[in-house]
Amino acid sequence: MSSDIKITLPGSTVKTAEKGLTASFIIEKFGLDPDKKTIAAVVNGNPVDLYTPVTGDAEFKIITFESREGRDIFWHSTSHLMAQAVKRLFPKAKCAIGPSIDNGFYYDFDVDPISADDLVRIENEMKKIVAENLPIRREELSHGDAVRLFRDLGEDYKVEMIEDLGAAMVSIYRQGEFVDLCRGPHLESTSLIRAFKLTTVAGAYWRGDESKKMLQRIYGTSYPDKKSLDDYLSLLEEAKKRDHRKLGRDLDLYSVHEDAGGGLIYWHPYGGRIRTLLEDWWRKEHYANGYEILYTPHIGRANLWETSGHLGFYKENMYSPMEIDKNDYYIKPMNCPFHIKIYQTSLHSYRDLPLRWAELGTVYRYEKSGVLHGLLRVRGFTQDDAHIFCTPEQMVDEILEVLRFSMRIWKTLGFSDIKAYIATKPEGSVGDEERWEQAQKSLMKAVESEKLSFEMDPGGGAFYGPKIDLKVRDAIGREWQMTTIQFDFNLPDRFEMYYIGEDGQKHRPYMIHRALLGSIERFFGILIEHYAGKFPLWLAPVQAMLINVSGDEADHVKSVRKNLNGRGIRAEMDLRDESMGYKVRDAISRKVPYICVFGKKEIEQGVVSVRKHGENKSTLMKLDDLAQIIDEEVRNYR
């Protein structure tokens, strides 16, 4: 039985199998997948194709579409399927890259412009390839053989990637006549890709570099069955209706001006009003939770960024320096070093800690133009940043308090489906093992204490500390990565921070970064889409629209507006020389919570006709009653 190997299954069950059996055979032998949903397998931590032989003792598990890893494999296999179809229809096309992304895949091609009609043709060709049931198989080639293969095929982009890899051996995948450079793994056959849809085509610079050639990028998605695809496409249609770029324009919230600089946000009066409401509330909540609020400069001398390590590790994302008094100054990409400089202005005892310092600090980071996206990916943004400096003994309580605070904020904002991801120590990390262990335990304890759903992300922490990421689901089920609670064992050492302990000696404080909303801009984009532009009353830029039936009521409407504004209610009036119906429809399209109509009858009776957004009926009520309803609704929400 010397040829037998041990297979350790999930749950630590150990089985014996013959050496050299394929992953697929092991799955069948031990009944690991009765529903036949396996896409690939994991052998000793490495994802492998199902036809891969297992030649030694192994920890073994299956990968299905339900996992992130499985979806990546499925979608990447579909990108190969699409590339094969494109090559059949456009033989002169050259393939660049085709990765999986959050909800599907894309592939970049050097080809003449692709039209919407071409997408239909490509889909039809993909269906033919699926019907051909082509096996998808991995091969390994030497560097030289791989270069010759792709050079002979005229695939210049693949040759460039192989040269850049510089590896002695590279892997390729074949399906029929199509071959692609790829790490894998992949599905076993094209026949397994049963439901797919090509969604859009766009331009994309090769390797995101504006100085390189513009390629054609085709986006798509796929699922193991048609129902799942149809459900996703319905979600996609709903997402289009909620697109913050469209709603931001329709509701007059913000704009971006490429001629004045891409990725920079111009807040309009209504958007500015919402932002002010959010920021005022943010400050109030932070003060109530023991934070102090800081304001720091927008630029700093190069030596500051050298000490922090940003010039060594982050320079490509920082804007070019300006010379002031013969010194280079950089626009800040982060607030952390400034908070540390404030910490160093005085001597701190263990009795002074913890210090909780927060800032709505505007930072600037260089992003390539191809990745800019409305409010979600910008070059200048205001980070709701906070740093906590504490002793090791305070660490667990501080993490728990930050997590509780974060949960309260998100639930007040209307997000109740929240999941935590705990990222642990990666290779190449800094800081001693004991501090990492203490920090990781404190993160785990906090999440468990809050009974929060969570997943582990082994090795996913930053090199300078472990972290918790909170991801929230919006109204249509999309998950967004938002709050980060991040330990930092690097900056306190680089800046030689210390406090005086109870023993009278110098000790290094623990530093915790905490970005709650992430950035005001990105959060606002997500908030727009979550509410589809219909903000809760406390955030609505206009809470009540006052409409006159004719010119005779104009003066009365003006006095009502003054009355409501004096009570802190955001009321506006529409006195345009348009029909009452037109003005009501306009207020509805602007998603104003309360529409108030004043005609001769209402004025005589001392009432107002009130229609709430989303309702078809109007109610007559006194102005004082309307003001009370608005006040109570705002108080109850917050």
C-alpha positions, 0 to 999 in steps of 0.5 A: 500500500506504499502507493496510497496517500492520505487525503484530509477533507474539510472537518479534518476527516482523513481518507486513503486514496491511490496515488495519482488519482485526479481531483475529480476522481477523489471528489467522486470517490468520497462523495464530496459533491452530490449536487455536481457543482464543483468547478475546481479543487484546492490541494494543499492550499493551491487551486487546481484543475479537476483533471490534476493528479494528486500525487502526495498527502494532501489537504483537499477541498472543493470549489463551487460557484458559490465561493468568490474563488469559484466565481473568479474561475467561472468568469475567467473561463468565460472570458476565454470563451469570449476571446475564442469567439472574438478571434473566430469572428475577427481573425486579426484581433489581438488578445491582451488581458481578460480577468474576472472582476466583481460581477463578471469579466472583461477582455481587452482586444486590439481590434477595430471598434466593436459595436452593440450588433457585434456583441450579439454576433460574439454571443452567438459564436460563444454558444456554438463553442459551448455546444462543441464541448471543447476540453479546456486543458493546461500546458506548461512551456519554457519561456522561450517556447511560450514566446515563440508560440505567441509570436507565431500567433501574432499575439504581441501583448502576450509576448510582452507579458511573458517577457515581463514575467521573466519566469523559466516556465509559464502555463497556457490553456488550450480549448480547440484552436484557441490558446491563452497565457494563463495561471488557471485553474479553469473549468473542464469544458466549454459546455459548462458555461451555460448562461452568459451575457455580454453587457458593454464595450468601452475603450481602455488603454493597454495597462491603463497607461494613457501613452499606450494604445487604446484597446476595445474592452468587452464586459460580460457576466455568466452563471451556471444556469439561466435563472441566476443570470436572469436574476443578475441582469434584473439587478443590473437594470435596477442598478442602472436606474440607481446610477449615482452619475445619472441621479447626481445630474438629475437631482442637481447634486454634483458635477465633474468637469474634465476640462478643469481636471478629471476626478475632482468633484464640484458639489452643487447647492443641493449636494452641498446641503446633504454633505453639510448635514452629514458632516454636522451629524458626523461631528456631533456623533464623534464628540459624543463618542469621545473623539476630538476633531482635528484640522491639518494642512493640505501640504507637507515637506518631503521629509515628512513623507520620507519618514512616514514611508509614503515617498518610498512606497506610495510615491506613484500615487502622490502628485508632483512636488512644489518647491517652497523656500527651496524645499519640496512639498507634496499634497497630502495623500493621507492624514496620518503623519499630520496627526502623529506630528500633533501627538508629538507636540507634548509629552503623553502619560499612560493616564492621557490615553486613549486619544481619539482624534478624527478629521474630515481631511481632504486628500489627493491621490493620483488615479489613472483616468481610465479608472475614474468613475463618478463619485466612486473613484476620484482623485480628490476626496475628503476622508472621514479619518480617525486615529486612536493612540492607546496602551496595549491594555486599552486595545481590546476595549478601543477596538470594541468601542470603534466597532460598536460606533461603526455599527451604530453609524451604518444602521442610522444611515439605513444599512443593516446588512453588515459583514466583517472580514478579519485580515491577518498577518501577511508575509513580509510584515513588520512588528513583533509577533506578540503585538500581531497576536494581541491585535488579531485577538482583539479584532476577533473578540470585538466581532464576536462580542457584537455577534457580527457575521464575519469571514477570515482573510488569512494573510490579507492584512497590511504589512504594518498590521491586521484589520477589520473591514466592514462590508455593507449591502445596499437596498438591491443586495450589492456589497460595498467595502466601507469601514476599515479598522486597521492596526499600524505597527509601522508609523509609531516606530518610524516616528519614534512615538512613545508615552510614559508608562506607569513604570516611568519608562517610555513605551510605544503606543498602539496606533489604530487607523479608522476610516468609517465612511471611507470617503465622503465622495464615495460614500455619497455615491453609494448613498445615492444609489442605496436610496435611488435618490430618495433620501430619508427626510433628515438628509433630503436637501429640500424637505417640503416644496411649496407650490401656488395654484395661481399668482394670487397665492404667491405672497402667502407661499413666501410667508409660509416658506419663511415660517418653515425655514425659521423652524429649521425645516428646509422648504423651497417654493415653486412660483413659476408661471406653470400649471400646478400639475406641472410643478407637482410632477417636477417636485415628484421627479426631484423626489421631494418628501412633502409637496404642499399646494396652496390655492384660494380654498386652502388659504381661506381655511388656513390649511395646506394640501400635503402630498407625501412622496410615493403616495397618490393622495393629498391630505389637508392639514394645518401648517403647525401639524405639518411642521410637527410631522416633519420634526417627529419624522426626523427625530425618530429616524436619527 
